[in-house]
C-alpha cells in the first residue's frame, strides 16, 4: 500500500504539470471530525525564492492579501440575497 | 567566487530550505525524494559555510574556529545593517 502510494507519487512527479501536491480523496471519514489532506511532494521553490516567500513548497505559499473576499460579511450577504 | 553578502544570503536560504524540508519529513519520514533533497542541502550548506569561513571570517561566535587574534570582533555585530544582506521583496 505504502509502496503503491510512493510509486504513484513518483509517476506524478515525472509529469510535473500533473503533480497534485496533496491527496485528493480522504478515506474512512467520520462525522464531526476535521480532516487535513496529506501533503505530497511535487516541486520546490529555489532556496532564495523560498526564503523570500516563507515556504519552499509552492502549494503552501499563501500570502495575506487583505480582506478575504469569500468570507467577508458583504460578500456573504450579497450571496444570501442572490439565493 | 561569490562576494561576502551573496554567500551569506545563500547560506541563510539553504538553512531555510533544510528547516522547511525537515518539517515536511517530520510528517513524511518515508518520503525518499524529500529525504534526498534534505541530505543534499545539509551537505551543500556545510560546504558553503566552510567556504565562507575560509574567506570571510567567523559565522558564529560559539561554533567557528578563529585564528589569532580573536576574529569575532572584526566584523560588524550581527544586528548591524552592514552585517546583513538585502532580500528584495518578491514583486507584487
Backbone of each chain as nested JSON, in Angstrom:
{
  "chains": [
    {"id": "A", "residues": [
      {"number": 1, "name": "UNK", "atoms": {"N": [0.853, -1.203, 0.0], "CA": [0.0, 0.0, 0.0], "C": [0.883, 1.245, 0.0]}},
      {"number": 2, "name": "UNK", "atoms": {"N": [1.795, 1.284, 0.967], "CA": [2.727, 2.407, 1.067], "C": [3.567, 2.513, -0.211]}},
      {"number": 3, "name": "UNK", "atoms": {"N": [4.054, 1.355, -0.674], "CA": [4.882, 1.343, -1.886], "C": [4.077, 1.795, -3.098]}},
      {"number": 4, "name": "UNK", "atoms": {"N": [2.849, 1.291, -3.151], "CA": [1.977, 1.696, -4.251], "C": [1.801, 3.208, -4.271]}},
      {"number": 5, "name": "UNK", "atoms": {"N": [1.568, 3.741, -3.098], "CA": [1.39, 5.188, -2.97], "C": [2.62, 5.926, -3.481]}},
      {"number": 6, "name": "UNK", "atoms": {"N": [3.78, 5.414, -3.068], "CA": [5.024, 6.063, -3.465], "C": [5.243, 6.001, -4.966]}},
      {"number": 7, "name": "UNK", "atoms": {"N": [4.94, 4.828, -5.542], "CA": [5.131, 4.685, -6.984], "C": [4.211, 5.647, -7.731]}},
      {"number": 8, "name": "UNK", "atoms": {"N": [2.998, 5.737, -7.218], "CA": [2.045, 6.643, -7.842], "C": [2.583, 8.074, -7.799]}},
      {"number": 9, "name": "UNK", "atoms": {"N": [3.161, 8.431, -6.642], "CA": [3.673, 9.788, -6.477], "C": [4.838, 10.056, -7.433]}},
      {"number": 10, "name": "UNK", "atoms": {"N": [5.748, 9.064, -7.546], "CA": [6.899, 9.231, -8.432], "C": [6.428, 9.442, -9.863]}},
      {"number": 11, "name": "UNK", "atoms": {"N": [5.424, 8.655, -10.251], "CA": [4.896, 8.794, -11.607], "C": [4.325, 10.193, -11.797]}},
      {"number": 12, "name": "UNK", "atoms": {"N": [3.616, 10.665, -10.779], "CA": [3.031, 12.009, -10.865], "C": [4.122, 13.064, -10.989]}},
      {"number": 13, "name": "UNK", "atoms": {"N": [5.197, 12.863, -10.25], "CA": [6.224, 13.88, -10.217], "C": [7.004, 13.943, -11.518]}},
      {"number": 14, "name": "UNK", "atoms": {"N": [7.057, 12.825, -12.246], "CA": [7.754, 12.857, -13.531], "C": [7.008, 13.751, -14.501]}},
      {"number": 15, "name": "UNK", "atoms": {"N": [5.7, 13.639, -14.481], "CA": [4.916, 14.575, -15.288], "C": [4.568, 15.758, -14.409]}},
      {"number": 16, "name": "UNK", "atoms": {"N": [5.522, 16.685, -14.316], "CA": [5.45, 17.809, -13.383], "C": [4.086, 18.485, -13.347]}},
      {"number": 17, "name": "UNK", "atoms": {"N": [3.552, 18.799, -14.518], "CA": [2.344, 19.602, -14.556], "C": [1.165, 18.841, -13.942]}},
      {"number": 18, "name": "UNK", "atoms": {"N": [1.249, 17.507, -13.948], "CA": [0.122, 16.737, -13.445], "C": [0.233, 16.43, -11.962]}},
      {"number": 19, "name": "UNK", "atoms": {"N": [1.32, 16.858, -11.358], "CA": [1.532, 16.551, -9.944], "C": [0.574, 17.348, -9.066]}},
      {"number": 20, "name": "UNK", "atoms": {"N": [-0.244, 16.644, -8.305], "CA": [-1.137, 17.309, -7.351], "C": [-0.493, 17.203, -5.97]}},
      {"number": 21, "name": "UNK", "atoms": {"N": [-0.247, 18.347, -5.325], "CA": [0.577, 18.316, -4.11], "C": [-0.153, 17.875, -2.845]}},
      {"number": 22, "name": "UNK", "atoms": {"N": [-1.262, 17.154, -2.995], "CA": [-1.946, 16.639, -1.799], "C": [-2.835, 15.478, -2.212]}},
      {"number": 23, "name": "UNK", "atoms": {"N": [-3.255, 14.694, -1.214], "CA": [-4.165, 13.602, -1.537], "C": [-5.495, 14.188, -1.97]}},
      {"number": 24, "name": "UNK", "atoms": {"N": [-6.157, 13.505, -2.886], "CA": [-7.39, 14.073, -3.431], "C": [-8.631, 13.402, -2.85]}},
      {"number": 25, "name": "UNK", "atoms": {"N": [-8.442, 12.291, -2.156], "CA": [-9.585, 11.643, -1.505], "C": [-9.173, 11.214, -0.109]}},
      {"number": 26, "name": "UNK", "atoms": {"N": [-10.003, 11.467, 0.858], "CA": [-9.704, 11.074, 2.227], "C": [-10.651, 9.946, 2.606]}},
      {"number": 27, "name": "UNK", "atoms": {"N": [-10.084, 8.802, 2.954], "CA": [-10.902, 7.625, 3.241], "C": [-11.336, 7.561, 4.696]}},
      {"number": 28, "name": "UNK", "atoms": {"N": [-12.298, 6.712, 4.993], "CA": [-12.758, 6.441, 6.362], "C": [-13.1, 7.7, 7.149]}},
      {"number": 29, "name": "UNK", "atoms": {"N": [-13.856, 8.569, 6.513], "CA": [-14.208, 9.791, 7.235], "C": [-15.34, 9.515, 8.231]}},
      {"number": 30, "name": "UNK", "atoms": {"N": [-15.33, 10.252, 9.33], "CA": [-16.389, 10.142, 10.331], "C": [-17.027, 11.506, 10.513]}},
      {"number": 31, "name": "UNK", "atoms": {"N": [-18.267, 11.491, 10.878], "CA": [-18.969, 12.748, 11.12], "C": [-18.343, 13.476, 12.308]}},
      {"number": 32, "name": "UNK", "atoms": {"N": [-18.415, 14.776, 12.29], "CA": [-17.962, 15.624, 13.397], "C": [-16.46, 15.566, 13.621]}},
      {"number": 33, "name": "UNK", "atoms": {"N": [-15.716, 15.077, 12.615], "CA": [-14.258, 15.068, 12.694], "C": [-13.724, 16.012, 11.616]}},
      {"number": 34, "name": "UNK", "atoms": {"N": [-12.6, 16.654, 11.905], "CA": [-11.975, 17.535, 10.912], "C": [-10.797, 16.809, 10.275]}},
      {"number": 35, "name": "UNK", "atoms": {"N": [-10.589, 17.025, 8.988], "CA": [-9.507, 16.352, 8.283], "C": [-8.655, 17.337, 7.512]}},
      {"number": 36, "name": "UNK", "atoms": {"N": [-7.359, 17.052, 7.463], "CA": [-6.44, 17.864, 6.672], "C": [-5.852, 16.956, 5.594]}},
      {"number": 37, "name": "UNK", "atoms": {"N": [-5.958, 17.335, 4.326], "CA": [-5.383, 16.464, 3.289], "C": [-3.867, 16.332, 3.461]}},
      {"number": 38, "name": "UNK", "atoms": {"N": [-3.374, 15.139, 3.203], "CA": [-1.952, 14.837, 3.372], "C": [-1.167, 15.437, 2.214]}},
      {"number": 39, "name": "UNK", "atoms": {"N": [-0.116, 16.181, 2.551], "CA": [0.684, 16.834, 1.512], "C": [1.52, 15.812, 0.748]}},
      {"number": 40, "name": "UNK", "atoms": {"N": [1.728, 16.067, -0.538], "CA": [2.623, 15.23, -1.339], "C": [3.657, 16.118, -2.017]}},
      {"number": 41, "name": "UNK", "atoms": {"N": [4.863, 15.617, -2.088], "CA": [5.954, 16.419, -2.637], "C": [5.855, 16.524, -4.153]}},
      {"number": 42, "name": "UNK", "atoms": {"N": [5.825, 17.747, -4.652], "CA": [5.88, 17.952, -6.112], "C": [7.138, 18.728, -6.437]}},
      {"number": 43, "name": "UNK", "atoms": {"N": [6.997, 20.042, -6.522], "CA": [8.178, 20.854, -6.815], "C": [8.51, 21.717, -5.601]}},
      {"number": 44, "name": "UNK", "atoms": {"N": [9.701, 22.269, -5.599], "CA": [10.118, 23.181, -4.534], "C": [10.548, 24.494, -5.161]}},
      {"number": 45, "name": "UNK", "atoms": {"N": [10.38, 25.588, -4.413], "CA": [10.987, 26.842, -4.829], "C": [12.506, 26.695, -4.715]}},
      {"number": 46, "name": "UNK", "atoms": {"N": [13.243, 27.568, -5.377], "CA": [14.686, 27.622, -5.132], "C": [14.875, 28.135, -3.701]}},
      {"number": 47, "name": "UNK", "atoms": {"N": [16.037, 27.876, -3.089], "CA": [16.237, 28.329, -1.713], "C": [15.971, 29.826, -1.529]}},
      {"number": 48, "name": "UNK", "atoms": {"N": [16.443, 30.652, -2.452], "CA": [16.248, 32.103, -2.315], "C": [14.758, 32.465, -2.419]}},
      {"number": 49, "name": "UNK", "atoms": {"N": [14.072, 31.872, -3.392], "CA": [12.645, 32.139, -3.542], "C": [11.883, 31.686, -2.305]}},
      {"number": 50, "name": "UNK", "atoms": {"N": [12.275, 30.524, -1.761], "CA": [11.642, 30.013, -0.553], "C": [11.823, 30.959, 0.619]}},
      {"number": 51, "name": "UNK", "atoms": {"N": [13.042, 31.476, 0.756], "CA": [13.34, 32.408, 1.848], "C": [12.486, 33.666, 1.723]}},
      {"number": 52, "name": "UNK", "atoms": {"N": [12.322, 34.153, 0.482], "CA": [11.52, 35.354, 0.261], "C": [10.053, 35.107, 0.578]}},
      {"number": 53, "name": "UNK", "atoms": {"N": [9.578, 33.908, 0.263], "CA": [8.152, 33.637, 0.401], "C": [7.772, 33.011, 1.738]}},
      {"number": 54, "name": "UNK", "atoms": {"N": [8.756, 32.565, 2.485], "CA": [8.445, 31.983, 3.787], "C": [8.056, 30.517, 3.738]}},
      {"number": 55, "name": "UNK", "atoms": {"N": [8.138, 29.907, 2.569], "CA": [7.94, 28.461, 2.429], "C": [8.65, 28.001, 1.174]}},
      {"number": 56, "name": "UNK", "atoms": {"N": [9.158, 26.782, 1.183], "CA": [9.789, 26.264, -0.034], "C": [8.792, 25.431, -0.839]}},
      {"number": 57, "name": "UNK", "atoms": {"N": [7.568, 25.286, -0.3], "CA": [6.557, 24.494, -1.002], "C": [5.572, 25.417, -1.71]}},
      {"number": 58, "name": "UNK", "atoms": {"N": [5.588, 25.429, -3.049], "CA": [4.694, 26.338, -3.777], "C": [3.236, 26.173, -3.359]}},
      {"number": 59, "name": "UNK", "atoms": {"N": [2.829, 24.947, -3.043], "CA": [1.427, 24.705, -2.687], "C": [1.048, 25.329, -1.34]}},
      {"number": 60, "name": "UNK", "atoms": {"N": [2.047, 25.687, -0.536], "CA": [1.756, 26.291, 0.769], "C": [1.935, 27.808, 0.763]}},
      {"number": 61, "name": "UNK", "atoms": {"N": [2.354, 28.344, -0.368], "CA": [2.554, 29.792, -0.453], "C": [1.2, 30.474, -0.536]}},
      {"number": 62, "name": "UNK", "atoms": {"N": [0.865, 31.237, 0.488], "CA": [-0.451, 31.858, 0.546], "C": [-0.349, 33.195, 1.263]}},
      {"number": 63, "name": "UNK", "atoms": {"N": [0.151, 34.198, 0.552], "CA": [0.358, 35.497, 1.211], "C": [-0.963, 36.149, 1.598]}},
      {"number": 64, "name": "UNK", "atoms": {"N": [-0.918, 36.902, 2.673], "CA": [-2.113, 37.64, 3.108], "C": [-2.362, 38.79, 2.146]}},
      {"number": 65, "name": "UNK", "atoms": {"N": [-3.525, 38.832, 1.583], "CA": [-3.824, 39.887, 0.618], "C": [-5.019, 40.707, 1.071]}},
      {"number": 66, "name": "UNK", "atoms": {"N": [-4.956, 41.172, 2.292], "CA": [-6.044, 41.993, 2.799], "C": [-7.276, 41.144, 3.091]}},
      {"number": 67, "name": "UNK", "atoms": {"N": [-8.416, 41.747, 2.949], "CA": [-9.668, 41.098, 3.284], "C": [-9.924, 39.877, 2.407]}},
      {"number": 68, "name": "UNK", "atoms": {"N": [-10.338, 38.816, 3.032], "CA": [-10.698, 37.617, 2.272], "C": [-12.086, 37.814, 1.679]}},
      {"number": 69, "name": "UNK", "atoms": {"N": [-12.137, 37.917, 0.359], "CA": [-13.394, 38.278, -0.295], "C": [-14.507, 37.26, -0.034]}},
      {"number": 70, "name": "UNK", "atoms": {"N": [-14.098, 35.981, -0.03], "CA": [-15.119, 34.93, 0.093], "C": [-15.851, 34.974, 1.441]}},
      {"number": 71, "name": "UNK", "atoms": {"N": [-15.109, 35.369, 2.489], "CA": [-15.729, 35.258, 3.814], "C": [-16.13, 36.613, 4.392]}},
      {"number": 72, "name": "UNK", "atoms": {"N": [-15.982, 37.682, 3.608], "CA": [-16.358, 38.988, 4.148], "C": [-17.883, 39.067, 4.261]}},
      {"number": 73, "name": "UNK", "atoms": {"N": [-18.372, 39.728, 5.312], "CA": [-19.82, 39.801, 5.54], "C": [-20.556, 40.356, 4.32]}},
      {"number": 74, "name": "UNK", "atoms": {"N": [-19.924, 41.348, 3.656], "CA": [-20.563, 41.959, 2.498], "C": [-20.864, 40.909, 1.424]}},
      {"number": 75, "name": "UNK", "atoms": {"N": [-19.822, 40.118, 1.108], "CA": [-19.999, 39.108, 0.063], "C": [-21.035, 38.061, 0.466]}},
      {"number": 76, "name": "UNK", "atoms": {"N": [-20.998, 37.694, 1.751], "CA": [-21.931, 36.679, 2.227], "C": [-23.376, 37.181, 2.11]}},
      {"number": 77, "name": "UNK", "atoms": {"N": [-23.565, 38.46, 2.492], "CA": [-24.929, 38.969, 2.444], "C": [-25.395, 39.096, 0.996]}},
      {"number": 78, "name": "UNK", "atoms": {"N": [-24.44, 39.426, 0.101], "CA": [-24.8, 39.529, -1.312], "C": [-25.24, 38.166, -1.839]}},
      {"number": 79, "name": "UNK", "atoms": {"N": [-24.424, 37.143, -1.43], "CA": [-24.742, 35.785, -1.849], "C": [-26.13, 35.407, -1.332]}},
      {"number": 80, "name": "UNK", "atoms": {"N": [-26.358, 35.791, -0.069], "CA": [-27.643, 35.485, 0.561], "C": [-28.801, 36.081, -0.235]}},
      {"number": 81, "name": "UNK", "atoms": {"N": [-28.577, 37.309, -0.718], "CA": [-29.63, 37.973, -1.479], "C": [-29.894, 37.256, -2.802]}},
      {"number": 82, "name": "UNK", "atoms": {"N": [-28.797, 36.816, -3.418], "CA": [-28.97, 36.117, -4.696], "C": [-29.754, 34.835, -4.535]}},
      {"number": 83, "name": "UNK", "atoms": {"N": [-29.551, 34.175, -3.406], "CA": [-30.261, 32.929, -3.17], "C": [-31.733, 33.271, -2.923]}}
    ]},
    {"id": "B", "residues": [
      {"number": 1, "name": "UNK", "atoms": {"N": [33.623, 33.133, -7.622], "CA": [33.564, 33.231, -6.155], "C": [32.6, 34.341, -5.758]}},
      {"number": 2, "name": "UNK", "atoms": {"N": [31.606, 33.976, -4.979], "CA": [30.595, 34.953, -4.571], "C": [31.152, 35.936, -3.553]}},
      {"number": 3, "name": "UNK", "atoms": {"N": [30.619, 37.143, -3.55], "CA": [31.064, 38.08, -2.528], "C": [30.444, 37.714, -1.182]}},
      {"number": 4, "name": "UNK", "atoms": {"N": [30.915, 38.368, -0.146], "CA": [30.562, 38.009, 1.219], "C": [29.043, 37.994, 1.451]}},
      {"number": 5, "name": "UNK", "atoms": {"N": [28.403, 39.069, 1.007], "CA": [26.983, 39.179, 1.29], "C": [26.145, 38.175, 0.479]}},
      {"number": 6, "name": "UNK", "atoms": {"N": [26.561, 37.951, -0.78], "CA": [25.866, 36.968, -1.611], "C": [25.985, 35.564, -1.03]}},
      {"number": 7, "name": "UNK", "atoms": {"N": [27.18, 35.264, -0.538], "CA": [27.422, 33.939, 0.03], "C": [26.616, 33.756, 1.316]}},
      {"number": 8, "name": "UNK", "atoms": {"N": [26.565, 34.811, 2.127], "CA": [25.788, 34.749, 3.368], "C": [24.311, 34.538, 3.057]}},
      {"number": 9, "name": "UNK", "atoms": {"N": [23.829, 35.237, 2.024], "CA": [22.435, 35.094, 1.631], "C": [22.143, 33.647, 1.216]}},
      {"number": 10, "name": "UNK", "atoms": {"N": [23.073, 33.078, 0.454], "CA": [22.869, 31.706, 0.009], "C": [22.862, 30.73, 1.189]}},
      {"number": 11, "name": "UNK", "atoms": {"N": [23.738, 30.974, 2.143], "CA": [23.781, 30.101, 3.319], "C": [22.462, 30.167, 4.088]}},
      {"number": 12, "name": "UNK", "atoms": {"N": [21.96, 31.384, 4.289], "CA": [20.702, 31.544, 5.025], "C": [19.55, 30.88, 4.261]}},
      {"number": 13, "name": "UNK", "atoms": {"N": [19.552, 31.052, 2.925], "CA": [18.499, 30.44, 2.116], "C": [18.565, 28.919, 2.197]}},
      {"number": 14, "name": "UNK", "atoms": {"N": [19.767, 28.362, 2.165], "CA": [19.925, 26.903, 2.267], "C": [19.503, 26.412, 3.65]}},
      {"number": 15, "name": "UNK", "atoms": {"N": [19.798, 27.208, 4.677], "CA": [19.371, 26.842, 6.038], "C": [17.842, 26.778, 6.096]}},
      {"number": 16, "name": "UNK", "atoms": {"N": [17.196, 27.74, 5.439], "CA": [15.735, 27.755, 5.442], "C": [15.179, 26.539, 4.704]}},
      {"number": 17, "name": "UNK", "atoms": {"N": [15.828, 26.187, 3.599], "CA": [15.432, 25.005, 2.84], "C": [15.484, 23.773, 3.742]}},
      {"number": 18, "name": "UNK", "atoms": {"N": [16.554, 23.641, 4.511], "CA": [16.693, 22.5, 5.431], "C": [15.588, 22.51, 6.479]}},
      {"number": 19, "name": "UNK", "atoms": {"N": [15.307, 23.683, 7.044], "CA": [14.264, 23.792, 8.072], "C": [12.914, 23.334, 7.537]}},
      {"number": 20, "name": "UNK", "atoms": {"N": [12.579, 23.822, 6.33], "CA": [11.261, 23.524, 5.785], "C": [11.156, 22.054, 5.374]}},
      {"number": 21, "name": "UNK", "atoms": {"N": [12.222, 21.532, 4.782], "CA": [12.207, 20.112, 4.407], "C": [12.132, 19.228, 5.655]}},
      {"number": 22, "name": "UNK", "atoms": {"N": [12.783, 19.668, 6.738], "CA": [12.744, 18.896, 7.983], "C": [11.315, 18.841, 8.529]}},
      {"number": 23, "name": "UNK", "atoms": {"N": [10.599, 19.965, 8.447], "CA": [9.205, 19.975, 8.911], "C": [8.375, 18.989, 8.094]}},
      {"number": 24, "name": "UNK", "atoms": {"N": [8.596, 18.995, 6.781], "CA": [7.871, 18.064, 5.906], "C": [8.204, 16.624, 6.272]}},
      {"number": 25, "name": "UNK", "atoms": {"N": [9.494, 16.368, 6.519], "CA": [9.917, 14.994, 6.827], "C": [9.369, 14.509, 8.172]}},
      {"number": 26, "name": "UNK", "atoms": {"N": [9.1, 15.431, 9.085], "CA": [8.513, 15.019, 10.365], "C": [7.187, 14.284, 10.155]}},
      {"number": 27, "name": "UNK", "atoms": {"N": [6.451, 14.717, 9.124], "CA": [5.17, 14.048, 8.864], "C": [5.26, 13.08, 7.693]}},
      {"number": 28, "name": "UNK", "atoms": {"N": [6.383, 13.055, 6.978], "CA": [6.564, 12.159, 5.826], "C": [7.916, 11.448, 5.931]}},
      {"number": 29, "name": "UNK", "atoms": {"N": [8.16, 10.694, 7.016], "CA": [9.504, 10.13, 7.216], "C": [9.915, 9.105, 6.156]}},
      {"number": 30, "name": "UNK", "atoms": {"N": [8.95, 8.581, 5.391], "CA": [9.288, 7.577, 4.38], "C": [9.459, 8.173, 2.985]}},
      {"number": 31, "name": "UNK", "atoms": {"N": [9.396, 9.468, 2.866], "CA": [9.498, 10.096, 1.552], "C": [10.963, 10.198, 1.132]}},
      {"number": 32, "name": "UNK", "atoms": {"N": [11.356, 9.244, 0.277], "CA": [12.771, 9.158, -0.11], "C": [13.24, 10.378, -0.886]}},
      {"number": 33, "name": "UNK", "atoms": {"N": [12.369, 10.899, -1.722], "CA": [12.734, 12.05, -2.538], "C": [13.004, 13.276, -1.655]}},
      {"number": 34, "name": "UNK", "atoms": {"N": [12.127, 13.502, -0.689], "CA": [12.317, 14.641, 0.213], "C": [13.565, 14.448, 1.066]}},
      {"number": 35, "name": "UNK", "atoms": {"N": [13.784, 13.211, 1.489], "CA": [14.954, 12.927, 2.315], "C": [16.247, 13.173, 1.538]}},
      {"number": 36, "name": "UNK", "atoms": {"N": [16.241, 12.776, 0.26], "CA": [17.425, 13.003, -0.581], "C": [17.691, 14.496, -0.729]}},
      {"number": 37, "name": "UNK", "atoms": {"N": [16.612, 15.254, -0.913], "CA": [16.78, 16.709, -1.038], "C": [17.317, 17.296, 0.26]}},
      {"number": 38, "name": "UNK", "atoms": {"N": [16.76, 16.852, 1.394], "CA": [17.226, 17.337, 2.69], "C": [18.721, 17.047, 2.852]}},
      {"number": 39, "name": "UNK", "atoms": {"N": [19.111, 15.804, 2.583], "CA": [20.527, 15.431, 2.735], "C": [21.426, 16.235, 1.799]}},
      {"number": 40, "name": "UNK", "atoms": {"N": [20.911, 16.494, 0.593], "CA": [21.67, 17.301, -0.355], "C": [21.948, 18.692, 0.234]}},
      {"number": 41, "name": "UNK", "atoms": {"N": [20.912, 19.317, 0.785], "CA": [21.094, 20.67, 1.308], "C": [21.946, 20.696, 2.577]}},
      {"number": 42, "name": "UNK", "atoms": {"N": [21.897, 19.626, 3.368], "CA": [22.768, 19.548, 4.544], "C": [24.231, 19.565, 4.095]}},
      {"number": 43, "name": "UNK", "atoms": {"N": [24.55, 18.733, 3.104], "CA": [25.928, 18.659, 2.612], "C": [26.361, 19.97, 1.983]}},
      {"number": 44, "name": "UNK", "atoms": {"N": [25.486, 20.516, 1.122], "CA": [25.82, 21.76, 0.435], "C": [26.045, 22.898, 1.425]}},
      {"number": 45, "name": "UNK", "atoms": {"N": [25.191, 22.991, 2.429], "CA": [25.3, 24.077, 3.398], "C": [26.619, 23.995, 4.159]}},
      {"number": 46, "name": "UNK", "atoms": {"N": [27.013, 22.76, 4.506], "CA": [28.298, 22.598, 5.187], "C": [29.431, 23.146, 4.335]}},
      {"number": 47, "name": "UNK", "atoms": {"N": [29.403, 22.822, 3.037], "CA": [30.439, 23.29, 2.129], "C": [30.455, 24.81, 2.013]}},
      {"number": 48, "name": "UNK", "atoms": {"N": [29.245, 25.392, 1.912], "CA": [29.153, 26.853, 1.785], "C": [29.691, 27.548, 3.027]}},
      {"number": 49, "name": "UNK", "atoms": {"N": [29.361, 26.992, 4.197], "CA": [29.82, 27.599, 5.447], "C": [31.337, 27.524, 5.551]}},
      {"number": 50, "name": "UNK", "atoms": {"N": [31.87, 26.384, 5.135], "CA": [33.324, 26.218, 5.16], "C": [33.982, 27.264, 4.267]}},
      {"number": 51, "name": "UNK", "atoms": {"N": [33.419, 27.411, 3.072], "CA": [33.933, 28.376, 2.108], "C": [33.855, 29.791, 2.674]}},
      {"number": 52, "name": "UNK", "atoms": {"N": [32.727, 30.11, 3.305], "CA": [32.557, 31.445, 3.888], "C": [33.612, 31.704, 4.957]}},
      {"number": 53, "name": "UNK", "atoms": {"N": [33.782, 30.739, 5.855], "CA": [34.684, 30.96, 6.984], "C": [36.146, 31.013, 6.539]}},
      {"number": 54, "name": "UNK", "atoms": {"N": [36.476, 30.285, 5.471], "CA": [37.839, 30.33, 4.958], "C": [38.155, 31.699, 4.365]}},
      {"number": 55, "name": "UNK", "atoms": {"N": [37.132, 32.336, 3.766], "CA": [37.382, 33.589, 3.051], "C": [36.958, 34.849, 3.786]}},
      {"number": 56, "name": "UNK", "atoms": {"N": [35.911, 34.748, 4.595], "CA": [35.331, 35.981, 5.121], "C": [35.263, 36.072, 6.643]}},
      {"number": 57, "name": "UNK", "atoms": {"N": [35.583, 35.015, 7.338], "CA": [35.569, 35.122, 8.799], "C": [34.503, 34.282, 9.471]}},
      {"number": 58, "name": "UNK", "atoms": {"N": [34.338, 34.519, 10.739], "CA": [33.503, 33.647, 11.561], "C": [32.007, 33.85, 11.311]}},
      {"number": 59, "name": "UNK", "atoms": {"N": [31.282, 32.751, 11.169], "CA": [29.829, 32.813, 11.022], "C": [29.141, 32.783, 12.375]}},
      {"number": 60, "name": "UNK", "atoms": {"N": [29.798, 32.163, 13.338], "CA": [29.193, 32.008, 14.647], "C": [30.216, 32.347, 15.725]}},
      {"number": 61, "name": "UNK", "atoms": {"N": [29.702, 32.907, 16.811], "CA": [30.601, 33.283, 17.892], "C": [31.013, 32.071, 18.717]}},
      {"number": 62, "name": "UNK", "atoms": {"N": [30.237, 31.003, 18.625], "CA": [30.48, 29.855, 19.503], "C": [30.793, 28.576, 18.75]}},
      {"number": 63, "name": "UNK", "atoms": {"N": [30.82, 28.638, 17.419], "CA": [30.934, 27.38, 16.676], "C": [31.915, 27.494, 15.511]}},
      {"number": 64, "name": "UNK", "atoms": {"N": [32.691, 28.563, 15.481], "CA": [33.653, 28.747, 14.398], "C": [35.071, 28.794, 14.969]}},
      {"number": 65, "name": "UNK", "atoms": {"N": [36.004, 28.204, 14.216], "CA": [37.402, 28.314, 14.632], "C": [37.889, 29.725, 14.336]}},
      {"number": 66, "name": "UNK", "atoms": {"N": [38.815, 30.209, 15.155], "CA": [39.358, 31.543, 14.933], "C": [40.876, 31.496, 14.947]}},
      {"number": 67, "name": "UNK", "atoms": {"N": [41.513, 32.117, 13.95], "CA": [42.967, 32.301, 14.051], "C": [43.269, 33.349, 15.126]}},
      {"number": 68, "name": "UNK", "atoms": {"N": [44.558, 33.492, 15.47], "CA": [44.948, 34.522, 16.423], "C": [45.088, 35.862, 15.703]}},
      {"number": 69, "name": "UNK", "atoms": {"N": [44.665, 36.976, 16.165], "CA": [43.887, 37.102, 17.389], "C": [42.401, 36.822, 17.159]}},
      {"number": 70, "name": "UNK", "atoms": {"N": [41.648, 36.777, 18.205], "CA": [40.192, 36.524, 18.164], "C": [39.528, 37.363, 17.067]}},
      {"number": 71, "name": "UNK", "atoms": {"N": [38.837, 36.681, 16.128], "CA": [38.337, 37.36, 14.926], "C": [36.925, 37.926, 15.033]}},
      {"number": 72, "name": "UNK", "atoms": {"N": [36.172, 37.432, 16.0], "CA": [34.726, 37.751, 16.028], "C": [34.451, 39.251, 16.086]}},
      {"number": 73, "name": "UNK", "atoms": {"N": [35.359, 39.99, 16.756], "CA": [35.122, 41.427, 16.93], "C": [35.518, 42.258, 15.718]}},
      {"number": 74, "name": "UNK", "atoms": {"N": [36.055, 41.624, 14.672], "CA": [36.453, 42.373, 13.479], "C": [35.261, 42.835, 12.653]}},
      {"number": 75, "name": "UNK", "atoms": {"N": [34.252, 41.969, 12.54], "CA": [33.113, 42.257, 11.677], "C": [32.103, 43.111, 12.421]}},
      {"number": 76, "name": "UNK", "atoms": {"N": [31.196, 43.767, 11.666], "CA": [30.085, 44.436, 12.352], "C": [29.275, 43.404, 13.148]}},
      {"number": 77, "name": "UNK", "atoms": {"N": [28.641, 43.829, 14.215], "CA": [27.818, 42.909, 15.003], "C": [26.668, 42.407, 14.145]}},
      {"number": 78, "name": "UNK", "atoms": {"N": [26.194, 41.199, 14.437], "CA": [25.179, 40.588, 13.557], "C": [23.924, 41.427, 13.383]}},
      {"number": 79, "name": "UNK", "atoms": {"N": [23.604, 42.282, 14.383], "CA": [22.373, 43.06, 14.263], "C": [22.59, 44.361, 13.498]}},
      {"number": 80, "name": "UNK", "atoms": {"N": [23.823, 44.649, 13.138], "CA": [24.082, 45.876, 12.387], "C": [23.777, 45.669, 10.906]}},
      {"number": 81, "name": "UNK", "atoms": {"N": [23.384, 46.758, 10.261], "CA": [22.986, 46.674, 8.864], "C": [24.085, 46.089, 7.981]}},
      {"number": 82, "name": "UNK", "atoms": {"N": [25.307, 46.505, 8.213], "CA": [26.423, 46.072, 7.369], "C": [26.688, 44.576, 7.445]}},
      {"number": 83, "name": "UNK", "atoms": {"N": [26.22, 43.941, 8.498], "CA": [26.463, 42.508, 8.647], "C": [25.411, 41.679, 7.914]}},
      {"number": 84, "name": "UNK", "atoms": {"N": [24.428, 42.356, 7.336], "CA": [23.306, 41.632, 6.738], "C": [23.142, 41.912, 5.245]}},
      {"number": 85, "name": "UNK", "atoms": {"N": [22.466, 40.991, 4.593], "CA": [22.216, 41.153, 3.158], "C": [20.816, 41.702, 2.962]}},
      {"number": 86, "name": "UNK", "atoms": {"N": [20.585, 42.24, 1.782], "CA": [19.244, 42.684, 1.438], "C": [18.515, 41.593, 0.683]}},
      {"number": 87, "name": "UNK", "atoms": {"N": [17.288, 41.369, 1.075], "CA": [16.467, 40.39, 0.367], "C": [15.355, 41.169, -0.307]}},
      {"number": 88, "name": "UNK", "atoms": {"N": [15.479, 41.316, -1.629], "CA": [14.439, 42.072, -2.331], "C": [13.12, 41.35, -2.135]}},
      {"number": 89, "name": "UNK", "atoms": {"N": [12.083, 42.114, -1.902], "CA": [10.769, 41.5, -1.772], "C": [10.35, 41.007, -3.135]}},
      {"number": 90, "name": "UNK", "atoms": {"N": [9.601, 39.879, -3.128], "CA": [9.169, 39.395, -4.434], "C": [8.127, 40.356, -4.978]}},
      {"number": 91, "name": "UNK", "atoms": {"N": [8.191, 40.569, -6.273], "CA": [7.378, 41.593, -6.911], "C": [5.889, 41.355, -6.75]}},
      {"number": 92, "name": "UNK", "atoms": {"N": [5.177, 42.442, -6.554], "CA": [3.726, 42.31, -6.442], "C": [3.061, 43.206, -7.447]}}
    ]}
  ]
}
